[in-house]
Amino acid sequence: MTKMSDLEELLLKLTFCEGLSIVGKWKVLEVALQLEYTSFSIDEIMDITNYQKKKGTLQASWQSLSLDQLKEKMAMQKAVSFFSDSYPASLKHTEYPPLYLFYEGRLEWLDYPSIAMVGARLATPYASQV
């Protein structure tokens, strides 16, 4: 990693990549932090995650996510990355926290006592059934 923006770009790419679970995304991020490297090929992603189920989906998604496309997606919404000082500490300590939190409203309200409901942007088939 030559600069923080490389890590942020990887976080964005992992966030929007289809075909990879949150556990797989965290595996990739952990390797990136350990090796100080963020320019993973699709083959490296597959090796790190040991995930073959949705290889076609994952490969197409990973290769199609350009930096310009990621910036465009982020320009349309408010978000806080896991590495931001604004990321809620209580959520940071969960097993596999979201890499980005997308939000509406005022971020400073996170400093107040609160109750939260957190949901996935892409629900699993199980979540759709219940």
C-alpha positions in Angstrom: 0.0 0.0 0.0 1.6 3.2 -1.1 -1.0 5.5 0.4 -4.3 5.4 2.3 -6.3 6.0 -0.8 -5.2 2.5 -2.0 -6.8 1.0 1.1 -9.9 3.1 0.7 -10.2 2.0 -2.9 -9.9 -1.7 -1.9 -12.6 -1.1 0.8 -14.9 0.4 -1.8 -14.2 -2.4 -4.3 -14.9 -5.1 -1.7 -18.0 -3.3 -0.6 -19.6 -3.2 -4.0 -18.2 -6.5 -5.3 -20.9 -9.1 -5.9 -20.4 -12.8 -5.2 -18.2 -12.4 -2.1 -19.5 -12.7 1.5 -18.6 -10.3 4.3 -16.4 -13.0 5.7 -14.5 -13.3 2.4 -14.2 -9.5 2.2 -12.6 -9.4 5.6 -10.2 -12.2 4.6 -9.1 -10.1 1.7 -8.8 -7.0 3.8 -6.8 -8.9 6.5 -4.3 -10.1 3.9 -4.1 -6.6 2.4 -3.2 -5.1 5.8 -0.7 -7.9 6.6 1.1 -7.7 3.2 0.6 -3.9 2.7 -0.7 -4.7 -0.7 -4.1 -3.9 -2.3 -3.9 -4.6 -6.1 -5.3 -8.1 -6.0 -6.1 -10.0 -9.1 -9.3 -12.1 -9.3 -7.1 -15.3 -9.0 -5.6 -13.9 -5.8 -9.0 -13.1 -4.4 -10.1 -16.7 -5.2 -7.0 -18.1 -3.4 -7.5 -15.9 -0.3 -11.1 -16.6 0.1 -11.0 -20.2 -1.1 -14.4 -19.4 -2.7 -15.5 -21.1 -5.9 -19.3 -21.1 -5.8 -20.0 -17.8 -7.6 -16.7 -17.5 -9.5 -18.3 -16.1 -12.6 -20.3 -13.5 -10.7 -17.3 -12.6 -8.5 -14.9 -12.4 -11.5 -17.2 -10.2 -13.6 -18.0 -7.9 -10.7 -14.4 -7.5 -9.5 -13.1 -6.8 -13.0 -15.9 -4.3 -13.8 -15.4 -2.1 -10.7 -13.3 0.9 -11.8 -12.1 3.7 -9.6 -14.3 6.2 -11.5 -17.3 3.9 -11.1 -16.7 3.6 -7.4 -16.3 7.3 -7.0 -19.6 7.9 -8.8 -21.4 5.4 -6.6 -20.0 7.1 -3.5 -20.9 10.6 -4.7 -24.6 9.7 -4.5 -24.6 8.7 -0.9 -23.2 9.3 2.6 -20.9 6.7 4.0 -18.3 6.1 6.7 -15.5 3.6 6.2 -14.4 1.1 8.9 -11.2 3.0 9.3 -12.9 6.4 9.8 -12.9 8.0 13.3 -16.6 8.5 12.8 -17.3 4.7 12.5 -19.3 3.6 15.6 -17.0 2.0 18.1 -19.7 -0.4 19.3 -20.1 -1.8 15.7 -16.4 -1.9 15.1 -16.1 -4.7 17.7 -18.5 -7.1 16.1 -17.1 -10.2 14.4 -17.4 -9.0 10.8 -18.5 -5.4 10.7 -19.6 -3.7 7.5 -16.6 -2.2 5.6 -18.7 0.9 5.0 -21.8 2.2 6.7 -24.2 4.0 4.4 -26.4 6.4 6.3 -29.0 9.1 6.1 -29.3 11.9 8.7 -26.7 13.5 10.9 -23.6 11.5 11.7 -23.0 13.4 15.0 -26.1 11.7 16.4 -23.9 8.6 16.7 -22.4 10.2 19.8 -25.8 9.9 21.6 -27.2 6.8 23.3 -29.2 5.0 20.6 -30.9 1.9 19.4 -30.0 0.7 15.9 -31.3 -1.7 13.4 -28.8 -2.8 10.9 -29.6 -4.6 7.7 -27.8 -5.8 4.6 -28.0 -4.1 1.3 -28.1 -7.4 -0.4 -30.2 -9.8 1.6 -29.4 -13.5 1.6 -32.1 -16.0 0.4 -32.7 -16.9 4.0 -33.4 -13.3 4.9 -35.9 -13.0 2.1 -37.8 -16.1 3.5 -38.2 -14.8 7.1 
